[in-house]
Amino acid sequence: MTLRIVVGAAGFIGNAITRHATAGSVIAVAVDPAPATIPPAAQSLRMDATADDFLQWLPSAFAGHERAEFYYAAGQVTPLRRVAHTSPTDFGKALDDLVAAYTVTSRFAEASRQAGVPASIVIIGSVGAHHAHRYLVGYDAARAGLESVARSLAIEYGPHQITTRVLAIGPVAESTTTQADGKLLPALVRLVPTERYATVDQIAAAAVAYGGPAFDCANGHTLCLDGGLTIQLRPADIERRPEQ
């Protein structure tokens, strides 16, 4: 039986992953999870701000399981702020998400190694790790750091059949960053070659598939889910038109 742990299960993408990760034992981990937001098939586990209670519980979770899959979907988007107005303290607060991600993913990898259970780690990241958002310097730095952590885990724990990979997420239809008063904002859609946003269910389904054994060979790598947004040299609105 496969153990699936979703950290950030009360959040936007984490909750969708929990709904899609229906096979095996599903543990939904969140800070103060609201019972209504956790699918009834999943076991809810509260994680305090320091994660101490979660980390103490973790070593016992592997008993009776042949494989474990760990999905890290926690974190917050920081307020939009110019670099000149982002103090070192503000920047440090943005990096708190990186520290939290490192803490729980590294402890999961070590607990899996000690239990002798093959495992995968999927970290939900952002295209901001590769292409800067305007006014999100700390957020983008934290997301870039997540990919660095994933590569380090991949190298060190790969020999123990514990693999790590990242999903870099682009615009999502249901996100508050792509909507205003419940309506989709058209400007960003025009910059996506598919001319549509990904849905949160598409992201969740991809994440669960990505955490499966078929993708263990993607150890240390990042898969970008952005509809082609970041592959372009420049926005379509300022491109020269073709002559024919």
C-alpha positions in Angstrom: 0.0 0.0 0.0 1.2 3.5 -0.8 1.3 6.3 1.8 0.5 9.7 0.5 1.1 12.8 2.6 0.0 16.2 1.4 1.4 19.2 3.3 -0.7 22.3 2.8 -3.9 20.3 2.3 -6.1 23.2 3.4 -4.7 25.5 0.7 -5.6 26.1 -2.8 -3.5 23.6 -4.7 -2.9 21.3 -1.8 -6.6 20.7 -1.2 -7.0 19.7 -4.9 -4.1 17.3 -4.7 -5.7 15.7 -1.6 -8.9 15.2 -3.6 -7.0 13.5 -6.4 -4.7 11.4 -4.3 -7.4 8.9 -3.4 -5.5 5.6 -3.6 -3.7 4.2 -0.6 -3.5 5.9 2.8 -3.9 9.7 2.4 -2.8 12.0 5.2 -3.9 15.6 4.8 -1.5 17.9 6.7 -2.3 21.6 7.4 -2.0 24.3 9.9 -5.4 24.6 11.6 -7.2 22.7 8.8 -10.9 23.4 8.5 -12.7 20.0 8.6 -14.9 21.1 5.6 -11.9 21.6 3.4 -10.4 18.2 3.9 -11.9 15.4 1.8 -13.5 12.8 4.0 -11.4 9.9 2.6 -8.2 11.6 3.9 -7.0 11.5 7.5 -6.5 15.0 8.7 -3.4 15.9 10.7 -2.7 19.3 12.2 0.8 20.8 11.9 1.7 23.7 14.2 3.8 26.6 13.1 7.1 25.0 14.1 6.0 21.6 12.6 7.4 19.9 15.7 4.3 17.7 16.2 4.3 16.6 12.6 8.0 15.8 12.7 7.5 13.7 15.8 4.7 11.8 14.2 6.4 11.3 10.8 8.7 8.3 11.6 5.7 6.2 12.6 3.8 6.8 9.4 5.7 4.4 7.2 4.7 1.2 9.0 2.7 -1.2 6.7 3.5 0.8 3.5 5.5 -0.3 0.5 5.9 3.2 -0.9 5.4 6.8 0.2 4.7 9.9 -1.8 5.1 13.3 -0.2 3.5 16.4 -1.8 4.6 19.8 -0.4 2.0 22.4 -1.5 2.3 24.9 1.4 3.4 28.5 1.2 2.0 32.0 0.7 2.3 34.6 -2.0 3.8 37.8 -0.6 2.3 41.2 -1.1 3.3 43.0 -4.3 6.1 45.4 -3.5 8.9 47.2 -5.3 12.5 46.1 -4.6 13.2 49.6 -3.1 10.3 49.1 -0.7 11.2 45.5 0.2 13.2 45.6 3.4 15.7 42.8 4.4 13.1 41.9 7.0 10.3 41.6 4.4 12.7 39.5 2.2 13.5 37.3 5.1 9.8 36.7 5.8 9.4 35.6 2.2 12.2 33.1 2.7 10.4 31.6 5.8 8.5 29.4 3.3 11.7 28.0 2.0 13.0 27.2 5.4 9.7 25.4 6.3 9.8 23.5 3.0 13.4 22.4 3.6 12.6 21.3 7.2 9.7 19.0 6.4 10.9 17.6 3.1 14.4 16.8 4.4 13.0 15.2 7.5 10.6 13.2 5.4 13.4 12.0 3.2 15.5 10.9 6.2 12.5 9.2 7.9 11.8 7.3 4.7 15.5 6.3 4.5 15.5 5.0 8.0 12.2 3.1 7.5 13.6 1.5 4.3 10.6 2.6 2.3 11.0 3.9 -1.3 9.5 7.3 -1.7 9.0 10.3 -3.9 8.8 14.0 -3.0 6.9 16.5 -5.2 7.4 20.1 -4.4 4.9 22.6 -5.8 6.9 25.5 -7.0 6.4 28.4 -9.4 7.5 29.7 -12.8 8.8 32.6 -10.7 11.9 30.5 -9.9 12.9 31.0 -13.6 11.2 34.2 -14.8 10.8 37.0 -12.3 7.4 38.3 -11.4 7.1 42.0 -11.1 7.3 43.1 -7.4 7.7 39.6 -5.9 11.5 39.5 -5.3 11.3 37.5 -2.1 8.7 35.1 -3.4 10.6 34.3 -6.5 13.8 33.9 -4.5 12.1 31.4 -2.2 10.8 29.4 -5.2 14.2 29.3 -6.8 15.5 28.0 -3.5 13.0 25.2 -3.5 14.4 23.9 -6.7 17.9 24.0 -5.2 16.8 22.0 -2.2 15.1 19.5 -4.5 18.4 18.9 -6.4 20.3 18.4 -3.2 17.7 15.9 -1.9 17.8 14.1 -5.2 21.5 13.6 -5.1 21.8 12.6 -1.5 18.7 10.4 -1.2 18.5 9.0 -4.7 20.7 6.0 -3.8 18.1 5.1 -1.1 15.2 5.0 -3.7 13.9 8.3 -2.5 13.5 10.7 -5.4 12.6 14.4 -5.5 11.1 16.7 -8.2 9.4 20.0 -8.6 6.3 21.2 -10.4 6.7 24.9 -11.5 3.2 26.3 -11.7 2.1 29.1 -14.0 -1.3 30.9 -14.0 -4.2 28.8 -12.7 -7.8 29.7 -13.6 -9.3 29.6 -10.1 -6.5 31.5 -8.5 -7.2 35.0 -7.0 -4.2 36.3 -8.9 -5.9 35.6 -12.3 -9.3 36.9 -11.3 -11.0 40.1 -10.3 -14.5 40.0 -8.8 -14.8 36.4 -9.9 -14.0 37.0 -13.5 -10.9 35.8 -15.3 -8.5 38.5 -16.3 -7.9 38.4 -20.1 -4.5 40.1 -20.3 -2.5 37.2 -19.1 -4.4 34.6 -21.1 -3.2 36.4 -24.3 0.3 35.6 -23.3 -0.3 31.9 -22.9 0.1 30.0 -26.2 -2.7 27.6 -25.3 -4.9 30.7 -24.8 -6.3 29.4 -21.5 -5.2 28.9 -18.0 -4.6 25.6 -16.4 -7.3 24.5 -13.9 -6.5 23.6 -10.4 -7.7 20.0 -11.1 -5.3 19.7 -14.0 -2.5 20.8 -11.7 -3.5 18.4 -9.0 -3.9 15.5 -11.4 -0.5 16.2 -12.9 1.1 16.4 -9.4 -0.3 13.0 -8.3 0.9 11.4 -11.6 4.3 13.1 -11.2 4.7 11.6 -7.7 4.1 8.1 -9.0 6.9 5.5 -9.7 6.8 6.2 -13.4 8.4 9.5 -12.8 11.1 8.4 -10.4 13.5 8.9 -13.3 12.8 12.6 -13.1 14.8 12.8 -10.0 16.0 16.3 -9.3 14.2 17.9 -12.2 11.5 20.5 -12.7 8.4 20.1 -14.8 6.8 23.4 -15.9 3.0 23.6 -16.1 2.3 27.0 -17.6 0.7 26.5 -20.9 3.8 27.6 -22.6 3.8 31.1 -21.0 7.6 31.2 -20.2 9.0 29.6 -23.4 8.5 32.8 -25.4 11.2 35.4 -26.1 8.8 38.3 -25.6 5.1 38.9 -25.1 2.8 38.4 -28.1 1.4 41.9 -27.8 4.7 43.5 -29.0 5.8 40.9 -31.6 6.1 41.9 -35.2 3.4 40.4 -37.3 4.3 37.7 -39.9 4.6 39.0 -43.5 2.6 36.1 -44.8 
